Amino acid sequence: MHPVELQGRIDRELKSLPALRAPDTLLPRVLAAVRHWADRPWYARAWFTWPMWWRVASAAALNVAVITSLFFKPVMVPVKTGLGSP
């Protein structure tokens, strides 16, 4: 059988198959999963959806951590490498 004929026959056979149906339990399970996802606490969601005061507090804490690490880095490097000891 020539490949073009085979392709045509396979195409006709596949098109003659009945359409697949989703199980009856699929929609309730999907709706329950969406409801569970929407009912997550605020801290389990994306940062941009947090309450404003928590976003401000977390951004401030991050800034403090970064500034502190930049401030203490010159002190920590000699101690870590042993250059600062007598």
C-alpha positions in Angstrom: 0.0 0.0 0.0 1.3 3.4 -0.9 2.0 5.8 2.0 -0.5 8.4 0.7 -3.2 5.7 0.5 -2.3 4.5 4.0 -2.5 8.0 5.4 -5.9 8.5 3.8 -7.2 5.3 5.2 -5.9 6.0 8.7 -7.4 9.5 8.5 -10.9 8.1 7.5 -10.7 5.4 10.3 -9.8 8.0 12.9 -12.6 10.4 11.8 -15.1 7.6 12.0 -14.4 7.0 15.7 -16.9 8.4 18.2 -16.0 11.5 20.1 -14.7 10.9 23.6 -16.8 12.0 26.6 -15.4 13.4 29.8 -16.3 11.4 32.9 -19.3 12.7 34.9 -17.2 13.3 37.9 -14.7 15.6 36.1 -16.7 18.9 36.4 -17.3 18.5 40.2 -13.7 17.7 40.8 -12.4 20.6 38.8 -14.8 23.0 40.6 -13.7 21.7 44.0 -10.0 22.2 43.0 -10.8 25.7 41.9 -12.6 26.5 45.1 -9.8 25.0 47.2 -7.3 27.1 45.2 -9.3 30.3 45.7 -9.8 29.7 49.4 -6.0 29.6 50.1 -4.8 31.9 52.9 -3.3 35.2 51.8 0.3 34.2 52.6 0.1 31.2 50.3 -0.8 33.4 47.3 1.4 35.5 45.1 3.2 38.4 46.8 1.3 41.0 44.8 -2.0 39.8 46.2 -0.9 40.1 49.9 -2.5 42.9 52.0 -0.7 46.2 51.5 0.7 46.3 55.1 2.3 42.9 54.7 3.8 43.8 51.3 5.3 47.0 52.9 6.6 45.1 55.9 8.2 42.3 53.8 9.8 44.9 51.4 11.2 46.8 54.4 12.5 43.6 56.0 14.2 42.7 52.7 15.7 46.2 52.5 17.0 45.9 56.0 18.6 42.5 55.3 20.3 43.7 52.1 21.6 46.9 53.7 22.8 45.0 56.8 24.7 42.5 54.6 26.3 45.3 52.6 27.3 47.1 55.8 28.8 44.1 57.5 30.5 42.5 54.5 33.7 44.5 54.9 33.9 43.3 58.5 33.1 39.7 57.7 35.5 39.1 54.9 38.8 39.6 56.9 37.5 37.5 59.7 36.4 34.7 57.4 39.7 34.6 55.5 41.9 35.0 58.6 43.4 38.3 57.5 41.9 40.2 60.5 43.5 38.1 63.2 46.8 39.1 64.8 
